[in-house]
């Protein structure tokens, strides 16, 4: 059985994640309606050009429909090849497996900036556990974290919505419908 260095990183990352979950202090949760939000962050995995185009459409959809002035998406590219289609652009940054430290936390400055930013809403678009993104989600300063429902994701989110996150665009539309009616004044 061949064990790669990347698998070691994910193994150590999952141990760090479990430890941080146990030691997690009571953070202040502050719910937010999508129409009242001034900032929104999203994390996702981009594996191919279709995923990338969906994410670009999501940025346009949210900026056009809700006038949220500050939208940032942080994407993880999990493949070993060079993502020539994936370009950083206004509101979209990415990291690859080569940016991960020994416990699978990305060491790029854009990731550190993303984690330290206090988004009104932080939306996780991932469908399966991705250690680097789970670490970012856990360490984020955002007061309201939203994602798809599953038992293993409960410690990470403040609001879980039962839906299938395979198609990013449809998933975001579904979540936004909930966030429109959520916490209406």
Number of C-alpha atoms within 10 A of each C-alpha: 3 5 7 8 10 16 13 14 20 20 16 16 23 20 14 17 21 13 11 14 14 10 9 12 8 6 9 10 12 12 18 19 17 25 16 16 17 16 18 22 23 26 23 22 24 24 15 13 13 12 18 20 15 16 23 16 14 18 19 12 15 18 14 10 9 15 16 17 12 14 21 21 23 23 24 20 19 15 13 9 9 9 15 7 10 20 11 12 11 10 14 21 18 21 22 20 18 14 14 18 16 15 21 27 22 22 14 14 9 15 19 15 11 22 20 14 16 17 24 23 24 26 24 24 24 20 18 14 11 17 21 23 22 22 23 20 22 18 16 20 19 24 17 21 26 21 26 22 17 13 6 9 14 13 11 18 20 15 15 16 15 11 16 15 20 13 13 23 19 15 17 22 14 16 20 17 11 14 20 15 12 14 12 11 6
